[in-house]
Amino acid sequence: MIENDIDNLNRIAESEEKIDIINFFKTENNRVDEFSIDTKEIFLDFSKNHFSNKTLQELIGFGNNLGFQNKVLQMFEGKEVNSTEKRKVLHFLLRNHSNEQFNHLSNEKEIIKKQLAELESLVNDLKDKRTAKRPASAFKNIIVVGIGGSHLGPELVSEALINYHQKPFNMQFLVNADHTEFDLKTGRLDARKTLIVVISKSMTTAETILNLKALKEWLISQGVDKSKIGNHFVIVSGQNAEHDEIDFKPFRRLRFEEWVGGRFSLWSSAGLPIALQIGFKNFERLLAGAAAVDEAFLNVDIQRNIPKILALIAFWNNNCMNKPSYAVIPYDTRLKLLPQYLQQLEMESNGKSVGIDGKMLRQHSAPLTWGGIGTSSQHAVFQFLHQSTYKVPIDFIMTLESPESHSELHRNQVANCIAQSEALMVGNKNNIDKTTEPYKLISGNVPSNTIILKKLTPYSLGSLLAIYEHKTFFLSTILSINAFDQWGVEKGKLLAKTIETDLKRKRMSPHDPSTEKLLSLFLKHNED
């Protein structure tokens, strides 16, 4: 049944691809209204996409497939939708612990309430300059150690909500096990006034453990008594995490559950860096914004359901219109890390080639996600977007609120965002002489969504991130893949351990000729 629907959509795409997007506006008088969704916090305009209103109804009918809806319900019912790891997926519950709609998950809700209370207590202690063991006023700096989901979400939100910082710390994120990054992040800090927050679900991630060891050595080298090192550490980890590398008692330990995937963990205790910068009350507003989207995703008709509409557009562009990538372009510097965050969310979740039935996929899975910040991208990649042989769909993101100062700068960002979406769609093929100036041809027909935050607040940012989470999940149900495992990450990690052992022992295990040559170059260069 689903395969027949997909074949039908592909036939429609062959026909509609011949029509310029701008022409849909000429034949569909209510297109903008039909192709937009307005909520209290967010406005979505998807009218510049390459399909007609009639096709939109076909997509909506496709998205209403009972099988897709059942998969959505299974997650919210607490079923083990992460089938390969036999886990529930309940990150949505982190921001819905008071919602009676989820009373069937009462045990999990009680756990979340307890963990949130512990998070609030720690935040208040540090923000109020009180701790049980030492004056919190000693901590002026915070180094957050983590990688992947333990880093991308907390840093994105902490930076995006800079206008809501309350008595902020000098916060640095130490991500890669890289000596240059380590020196840059620690070089100007007073170790005696630095708190280190280590975030890792398993506490076995190689980069995180290596940085933890290096930070212990750094603290000692900067005059911190070895017996008091634990006073400088907060550990945030999963319930089943290993702690073999921690030979000290940390200042505080926070937990989150196995049913919280790393890339969905910013809503949990792993959001400690966010709460430390914006305060716990604003952290709760972040959760509330995401909770509102959870409820809409579950209950609102697909025609007005932003995550589901975005997922259907992504499926259409990638699988029907042969557009294998899309760009995310925020016109607000506060959101500059959003493309990087979405790369992990979308490509780690849906970058699969095998379905939940164990068979190879018949269609493409996730599109390649990339992007950059506003007008600076116009001077870098937009030449490609306007005139290359590829038609890359774009999510334009902008904010409506005008700052009290520099209103002219804000108008410039808004003007450029709107202008680029128009120019990419319309092109100039009717306004140039193709005989004398063919090199100026801009063919147009680049599809885009425009997502408007009416104001960038903790609530609206929580809503935006939850929209992309559920878009990713709904797309995975359409593709019939498991969005919540990431086995592809493991192969390279295992090989890295083998190769690191080779480098330590200065002898090689069997590898392919190219790898052996690269290893020999390093070993030769570092001979005693």
Secondary structure, DSSP 8 states (H G I E B T S, - for coil): -HHHHHHHHHHHHHHHTTS-HHHHHHH-TTHHHHTEEE-SSEEEEEEESSS-HHHHHHHHHHHT-HHHHHHHHHHHHT---BTTTTB---GGGGG-TT-GGGGGGHHHHHHHHHHHHHHHHHHHHHHTT--SSS-GGG--EEEEE--THHHHHHHHHHHHTGGG-SS--EEEEE-S--HHHHHHHHTT--GGGEEEEEEESSS--HHHHHHHHHHHHHHHHTT--GGGGGGGEEEEEETT---TT--S--SEEEEE-TTS-GGGGGGTGGGHHHHHHH-HHHHHHHHHHHHHHHHHHHHS-GGG-HHHHHHHHHHIIIIIS---EEEEEESSGGGTTHHHHHIIIIIIHH--SB-TTSSB-SS----EEEE--HHHHHTTTHHHHHHSS----EEEEEE----SS-HHHHHHHHHHHHHHHHHHHH-STTSS-TTT-GGG-------EEEEEESS--HHHHHHHHHHHHHHHHHHHHHHT--TT--THHHHHHHHHHHHHHHHHHT------HHHHHHHHHHHHHT--
